[in-house]
């Protein structure tokens, strides 16, 4: 018995969080065995513990991946949009629970009086996903730019599929409405709102809003269906009216700084930060613009902000344990398998605890 106890004590005594070399070994294993192409970062609070870049950002130009390569973040853009809206809430310009007819008096009155920003941003509004239906029916729609209120009329004015708050449906049309509201109330276009409410306050260097193809618009990485044996481009243009849906770009270090600024308490007032993290649809773990989960990490349930996104060849995950700020960010541009992406994120997260 004493020998067994001694063995356990020795293991505990020498247990330590992972070092940069440990994270390097994890990422290299996924590069060598799974063909990972992208950037992986581990942070604690606002500090970068380790960052690894592997492969190519642009195969045709032989441009290598670096820690500062810009990526589209897909649906993490919705979380960014929620933060922008909450900044306007903090300034008294918006309310999460006022009828949206307060801000868009020309919107259809029957639904305008029952819809709220809280329901739109939690995908519990009942607004049908008309924009995705249109894009699937005619792929050419993806590249067509529209004035925001014209997009609202075409793609966000359908009859409600259910009473607000009674169900959940991941509808991109919600965010067309949210963008129209934020722009009208602030008097600014959304790209300017992101600069004023997020990029400048946090001192971000490589983040913002793009439209069209990100690699052309903001010199981001190219998106690929595959890199071997022959590179195959895979892009999906993002019109400006869908900027809240998937139009944000960033780098791994910038995303760490943003997550720390928001979740560490510097950017939002306490009530708004609480609203951002309050799960409204428990079966989906969905709060405002993103998820909050409590997965088992290193033998314990740990509550974490849980963000995922994709567009074209881009796949992105970002996880931050709320109690201690342990953060993992993985950005890829070559259609890396979702399960393998999750496995890499999990391995990096687990390594951060004894």
Secondary structure as GFF3:
##gff-version 3
##sequence-region A 1 354
A	DSSP	alpha_helix	2	14	.	.	.	ID=ss1
A	DSSP	alpha_helix	20	34	.	.	.	ID=ss2
A	DSSP	beta_strand	38	44	.	.	.	ID=ss3
A	DSSP	beta_strand	47	54	.	.	.	ID=ss4
A	DSSP	beta_strand	56	58	.	.	.	ID=ss5
A	DSSP	beta_strand	63	64	.	.	.	ID=ss6
A	DSSP	beta_strand	71	72	.	.	.	ID=ss7
A	DSSP	alpha_helix	76	90	.	.	.	ID=ss8
A	DSSP	three_ten_helix	100	102	.	.	.	ID=ss9
A	DSSP	alpha_helix	109	112	.	.	.	ID=ss10
A	DSSP	alpha_helix	117	121	.	.	.	ID=ss11
A	DSSP	alpha_helix	130	137	.	.	.	ID=ss12
A	DSSP	three_ten_helix	139	143	.	.	.	ID=ss13
A	DSSP	alpha_helix	148	155	.	.	.	ID=ss14
A	DSSP	alpha_helix	173	186	.	.	.	ID=ss15
A	DSSP	alpha_helix	190	194	.	.	.	ID=ss16
A	DSSP	pi_helix	195	199	.	.	.	ID=ss17
A	DSSP	alpha_helix	200	202	.	.	.	ID=ss18
A	DSSP	beta_strand	208	209	.	.	.	ID=ss19
A	DSSP	alpha_helix	214	217	.	.	.	ID=ss20
A	DSSP	beta_strand	224	226	.	.	.	ID=ss21
A	DSSP	beta_strand	232	233	.	.	.	ID=ss22
A	DSSP	three_ten_helix	240	242	.	.	.	ID=ss23
A	DSSP	alpha_helix	243	246	.	.	.	ID=ss24
A	DSSP	beta_strand	248	250	.	.	.	ID=ss25
A	DSSP	alpha_helix	252	263	.	.	.	ID=ss26
A	DSSP	alpha_helix	270	277	.	.	.	ID=ss27
A	DSSP	three_ten_helix	282	284	.	.	.	ID=ss28
A	DSSP	beta_strand	291	297	.	.	.	ID=ss29
A	DSSP	beta_strand	300	311	.	.	.	ID=ss30
A	DSSP	beta_strand	314	321	.	.	.	ID=ss31
A	DSSP	beta_strand	326	332	.	.	.	ID=ss32
A	DSSP	alpha_helix	338	350	.	.	.	ID=ss33
###
